[in-house]
Amino acid sequence: MEKTFLADDLQIIERKELKPKPGPTTSTLSAALQTDYMLEVDFDLRNGGWQPPVIKPNAGFKLDPSNATLHYAIECFEGSKAYRTVDDKVIMFRADENFKRMNQSHLQLGIPTFDRFQMLECCRRLVEVEKDWIPNKPLHSLYLRPTSICMDNRLGLSRVTKAKTFIIMSPVGPYYPRGFVPVKLFCDTNVIRAWPKGFGDKKVGGNYAPTLKTQRDGLEKHGCDQVLWLLHDYVLEVGTMNFFVFWKNEDGEDELITPPLDGTILPGITRMSLIELMKELKEFKVSVRKFKVQEMIKATEEGRMYEAFGAGTAAIVCPV
């Protein structure tokens, strides 16, 4: 059985007619607009495992009403970006780390893993095919959405024997329509998003859909943009982003602090990059440890809070 697919086996099926691409004056770009092509790789246990990868016209596919993903949420996804640099080169932001994390989600769900570097090369070639879709303007990029779903058609939880992994892409602008401005956060101490030794560190759909009600409550009742998730008053994440605080701690030190990876938060690629960069700069203390929301309130009241922000692929850095 093939334990992974190979980029050397990649096939390209050309589209007969291409979509019109957004021009430089297009004011709003969102993930609702998708590029011409997608990458698709199927897994079939009874047919040798991983099948050859294909770049094909972006189009829908059929799911049987008994499809296990529809009933049991056997799916996971990632988010990465490709950019056009000032010297007109095309780059992807640490997508290899996204595929490493995706394999961890596969293990959790029982979907077979793949060689992340083979997937990275397939993804690179997809971006190369669609490079004209990358916006050439500040704060814009090509959003990459790798996704895996179970393709078994049966009711009842059992071993995954068929799966589909695909990547679709969309030209996008700023995550929040009003731009790079602070967001207002809502805390509900009666709701817990994740717990130690649970699944909060996996990027699976089941971790996101149940949070929508709390987010709606925050918006409708308090005019808040996102939810600051807590666990026994300890800070976890903000919406779908990792959370950072920059303050003067009680020892009088300038400190950037973020919660640890204890299974309750997603191991974000942007989070990892910020920690690495700030430690390399050595301009202030960088700490990864637990802290409570009451510590933030106290620091704010005492004038020690400099700023707080969320970090993630979609919003990059979002001030609070």
C-alpha positions in Angstrom: 0.0 0.0 0.0 1.2 3.5 -0.9 2.1 5.3 2.4 2.2 8.7 0.6 1.6 10.2 -2.8 4.5 11.6 -4.8 4.8 15.0 -6.4 6.5 13.3 -9.4 3.2 11.6 -10.2 1.3 14.9 -10.2 -1.1 15.3 -13.2 -2.6 18.5 -14.5 -6.0 18.6 -16.1 -6.4 21.9 -17.9 -9.6 24.0 -17.7 -11.3 24.9 -21.0 -12.2 28.4 -19.9 -10.6 30.5 -17.2 -12.5 32.8 -14.8 -12.0 36.6 -15.0 -9.4 37.6 -12.4 -10.0 40.5 -10.1 -8.1 43.7 -11.2 -5.9 45.9 -9.2 -8.8 48.3 -8.4 -11.0 45.6 -7.0 -11.9 46.9 -3.5 -13.0 43.8 -1.7 -11.6 40.3 -2.0 -12.8 37.4 0.1 -12.6 33.6 0.3 -15.9 33.4 -1.5 -14.0 33.9 -4.7 -12.0 30.9 -5.7 -9.3 30.4 -8.3 -9.6 28.3 -11.4 -7.8 25.2 -10.2 -7.6 22.9 -7.1 -5.3 20.1 -5.9 -7.0 16.8 -5.2 -5.5 13.6 -3.8 -7.6 10.5 -2.9 -6.9 7.7 -0.5 -8.5 4.3 -1.0 -7.4 1.5 1.3 -8.7 -1.2 -1.0 -7.1 0.3 -4.1 -3.5 0.6 -3.0 -3.7 3.6 -0.6 -2.8 7.1 -1.8 -3.6 7.8 -5.4 -1.6 10.1 -7.7 -2.2 13.9 -7.0 -4.1 15.9 -9.6 -4.4 19.6 -10.3 -7.8 20.0 -11.9 -10.5 22.6 -12.5 -12.0 23.8 -9.3 -15.4 22.1 -9.2 -17.8 20.5 -6.8 -17.9 16.8 -6.0 -20.8 14.6 -4.8 -21.2 13.2 -1.3 -23.5 10.3 -0.5 -26.2 11.1 2.1 -24.5 8.5 4.3 -21.0 10.0 4.0 -19.2 9.7 7.3 -18.0 13.3 7.2 -21.5 14.6 7.2 -22.5 12.6 10.2 -19.4 12.4 12.3 -17.3 15.4 11.3 -14.3 13.3 10.2 -12.6 16.3 8.6 -9.8 18.7 9.2 -8.3 21.8 7.5 -5.5 24.2 7.4 -4.9 27.8 6.4 -1.8 29.2 4.8 -0.9 32.0 2.4 1.1 32.8 -0.7 2.4 36.4 -1.2 3.8 38.5 -4.0 7.0 40.2 -2.7 8.1 43.7 -3.5 10.5 42.3 -6.1 7.6 40.3 -7.7 8.6 36.9 -6.4 5.9 34.4 -5.2 6.5 32.9 -1.8 4.4 30.7 0.6 4.5 31.3 4.4 5.9 28.2 6.1 3.3 25.9 4.5 5.5 22.9 5.4 4.5 23.5 9.0 0.9 23.6 8.0 1.2 20.1 6.5 3.1 18.9 9.5 0.2 20.0 11.7 -2.4 18.6 9.3 -0.8 15.2 9.7 -1.4 15.5 13.4 -5.1 16.1 12.7 -5.1 13.1 10.4 -3.7 10.9 13.2 -6.5 12.2 15.5 -9.2 11.4 13.0 -7.8 8.1 11.7 -7.1 9.5 8.2 -3.7 8.2 6.8 -0.9 10.6 6.9 1.3 11.7 3.9 4.8 13.0 3.4 4.5 16.7 4.1 7.3 17.7 1.7 5.6 15.8 -1.2 2.4 17.8 -0.4 4.4 21.0 -0.2 5.8 20.5 -3.7 2.3 19.7 -5.0 1.0 22.9 -3.3 3.9 24.9 -4.7 3.0 23.8 -8.2 -0.6 24.6 -7.7 0.4 28.1 -6.6 2.7 28.4 -9.6 -0.2 27.5 -11.9 -2.4 30.2 -10.2 0.2 32.9 -9.5 -1.7 35.4 -11.6 -4.5 35.2 -8.9 -2.1 36.6 -6.2 -3.1 40.3 -5.6 -0.3 42.8 -6.1 -1.4 45.2 -3.4 -0.6 45.7 0.3 -2.3 43.5 3.0 -3.5 41.1 0.2 -2.5 37.5 -0.5 -3.6 34.2 -1.9 -5.3 32.2 0.9 -4.6 28.4 0.7 -7.1 26.0 2.3 -5.9 22.4 2.5 -8.8 20.1 3.7 -9.2 16.4 4.3 -12.5 14.6 4.5 -13.6 11.0 5.0 -15.2 9.5 1.9 -16.6 6.3 3.4 -20.4 6.0 2.9 -21.8 4.2 5.9 -23.5 5.0 9.2 -21.5 4.0 12.3 -18.0 5.0 13.4 -15.3 2.7 12.0 -11.9 2.7 10.3 -11.4 5.3 7.6 -10.9 3.4 4.3 -11.5 6.3 1.8 -10.5 9.9 2.1 -10.0 13.0 0.0 -7.4 15.7 0.6 -7.7 18.8 -1.5 -6.5 22.4 -1.6 -8.6 25.3 -2.8 -7.3 28.9 -3.0 -8.8 32.4 -2.8 -7.4 36.0 -3.3 -8.1 37.8 0.0 -7.6 41.2 1.6 -7.7 42.2 5.3 -9.5 39.7 7.5 -11.7 42.3 9.1 -13.5 44.6 6.6 -12.7 47.8 8.5 -9.0 47.1 8.4 -6.2 47.0 11.0 -8.1 48.4 13.9 -8.5 46.9 17.5 -11.3 44.3 18.0 -13.5 44.1 21.1 -13.5 40.8 23.0 -16.3 38.9 24.8 -15.6 36.5 27.7 -18.2 34.0 28.9 -16.9 32.1 31.9 -19.8 29.6 31.6 -18.5 28.2 28.3 -15.3 26.2 27.8 -13.9 25.7 24.3 -11.2 23.2 25.1 -9.7 21.3 28.1 -6.4 19.7 29.0 -5.7 16.4 27.2 -8.6 17.1 24.8 -8.6 17.9 21.1 -8.3 21.7 21.2 -4.9 21.6 19.6 -6.3 19.9 16.4 -7.6 21.9 13.5 -10.8 19.8 13.0 -14.2 21.2 12.2 -15.7 19.9 15.4 -13.6 22.4 17.4 -15.1 25.4 15.6 -18.8 24.9 14.8 -19.9 24.8 18.5 -18.1 28.1 19.2 -20.4 30.1 16.8 -23.2 30.5 19.4 -20.9 32.2 21.9 -19.5 34.4 19.2 -23.0 35.4 18.1 -24.0 36.2 21.7 -21.0 38.4 22.1 -21.8 40.3 18.9 -25.5 40.6 19.4 -25.5 41.4 23.1 -22.3 43.4 23.5 -21.1 44.4 20.1 -18.0 42.3 20.4 -16.0 41.1 17.4 -14.4 37.9 18.9 -14.5 35.7 22.0 -11.6 35.5 24.5 -11.7 31.8 25.5 -11.0 31.0 29.2 -10.5 27.8 31.2 -11.0 28.4 35.0 -10.1 32.1 34.2 -6.8 31.1 32.5 -6.5 32.7 29.0 -6.5 30.3 26.0 -7.3 31.8 22.6 -9.1 34.7 21.0 -11.6 33.5 18.4 -9.6 31.2 16.1 -6.3 33.1 16.9 -3.6 32.6 19.4 -3.4 35.3 22.0 -0.5 37.5 23.1 -0.1 40.2 25.8 2.7 42.8 25.9 2.9 44.4 29.4 5.2 45.4 32.2 5.0 42.4 34.5 4.9 42.7 38.3 8.6 42.4 38.5 9.0 45.6 36.4 10.1 43.8 33.2 8.7 44.4 29.7 7.3 41.0 28.7 5.5 39.4 25.8 3.5 36.5 27.1 1.3 33.8 25.5 -0.3 30.6 26.8 1.6 27.3 26.5 0.8 24.4 24.2 -0.9 22.1 26.7 -3.5 20.6 24.4 -6.1 23.4 24.8 -4.9 25.7 22.1 -3.8 25.4 18.5 -0.1 25.3 17.8 -0.2 28.3 15.4 2.4 28.8 12.7 2.1 32.6 13.2 2.4 32.1 16.9 5.5 30.1 16.5 7.0 32.6 14.1 6.4 35.5 16.5 7.9 33.7 19.4 11.0 32.8 17.4 11.4 36.4 16.0 10.9 38.1 19.4 13.4 35.8 21.1 15.9 36.5 18.3 15.5 40.3 18.6 16.1 40.1 22.4 14.4 43.5 23.0 12.2 42.2 25.9 11.4 39.1 27.9 9.4 36.5 26.0 7.4 34.0 28.1 5.2 31.0 27.3 3.2 30.3 30.5 -0.3 30.3 31.9 -1.9 33.5 33.0 -5.4 34.5 34.2 -7.7 37.2 32.8 -7.6 38.9 36.3 -3.8 39.5 35.7 -4.7 41.4 32.5 -7.4 43.4 34.3 -4.9 44.3 37.1 -2.2 45.3 34.7 -4.6 47.5 32.8 -5.8 49.2 36.0 -2.2 49.8 37.1 -1.2 51.2 33.7 1.2 48.3 33.0 -0.6 47.0 29.9 1.0 48.1 26.6 -1.1 46.1 24.2 -2.8 42.7 23.4 -3.3 41.0 20.1 -4.4 37.9 18.4 -2.2 36.1 15.8 -3.1 33.7 13.1 -2.8 33.0 9.3 -6.0 34.8 8.3 -5.7 38.0 10.4 -1.9 37.8 10.8 -1.7 40.2 13.8 -5.0 41.7 15.1 -4.9 44.3 17.9 -7.3 44.2 20.8 
